[in-house]
Amino acid sequence: MDNITPFPAPNPYKKMYAALFNAVTDALNMMEDRDYGAAQRRLMSAQREAEELYLDSGETDA
């Protein structure tokens, strides 16, 4: 069984991109409604979510 290929590591960047893209879309809609505080909170929440996804991925080597 020397020819076993390990599964590739999941790409955390796809999830981070989706989270941030959706948050930007939401924030733009909130800003259009002049709800700037909600837009700021949404972006900050997405920033934390993306950071958690990155840290959970284990790809913290720089």
C-alpha positions as CSV (number, residue, x, y, z in Angstrom):
1,M,0.0,0.0,0.0
2,D,2.8,2.4,-0.8
3,N,0.8,4.1,-3.5
4,I,-1.7,5.8,-1.1
5,T,-2.2,9.4,-2.0
6,P,-3.2,11.6,0.9
7,F,-6.3,13.8,0.5
8,P,-5.3,17.4,-0.3
9,A,-5.8,19.8,2.5
10,P,-9.0,21.9,2.2
11,N,-8.4,25.3,0.8
12,P,-9.4,27.8,3.5
13,Y,-9.2,30.7,1.1
14,K,-12.4,29.7,-0.7
15,K,-14.4,29.9,2.6
16,M,-12.7,33.2,3.6
17,Y,-13.4,34.7,0.2
18,A,-17.1,33.7,0.3
19,A,-17.4,35.1,3.9
20,L,-15.8,38.4,3.0
21,F,-17.6,38.8,-0.3
22,N,-21.0,38.2,1.2
23,A,-20.2,40.6,4.0
24,V,-19.1,43.3,1.6
25,T,-22.3,42.8,-0.3
26,D,-24.4,43.0,2.9
27,A,-22.5,46.1,4.0
28,L,-23.0,47.9,0.7
29,N,-26.7,47.3,1.0
30,M,-26.7,48.6,4.5
31,M,-24.7,51.7,3.5
32,E,-27.2,52.3,0.7
33,D,-29.9,52.3,3.4
34,R,-27.6,54.7,5.4
35,D,-27.2,52.1,8.2
36,Y,-23.5,52.7,8.6
37,G,-23.2,51.3,12.1
38,A,-24.7,48.0,10.9
39,A,-22.4,47.9,7.9
40,Q,-19.4,48.5,10.1
41,R,-20.5,45.7,12.5
42,R,-21.1,43.3,9.6
43,L,-17.6,43.9,8.1
44,M,-16.0,43.5,11.5
45,S,-17.8,40.3,12.1
46,A,-16.7,39.0,8.7
47,Q,-13.1,40.0,9.4
48,R,-13.2,37.9,12.6
49,E,-14.8,35.0,10.8
50,A,-12.2,35.0,8.1
51,E,-9.4,35.2,10.6
52,E,-10.8,32.2,12.5
53,L,-11.1,30.3,9.2
54,Y,-7.5,31.1,8.5
55,L,-6.2,30.1,12.0
56,D,-8.3,26.9,12.0
57,S,-6.7,25.9,8.6
58,G,-3.3,25.7,10.2
59,E,-1.7,27.7,7.4
60,T,-0.1,30.2,9.7
61,D,3.4,29.6,8.5
62,A,4.8,32.8,7.0
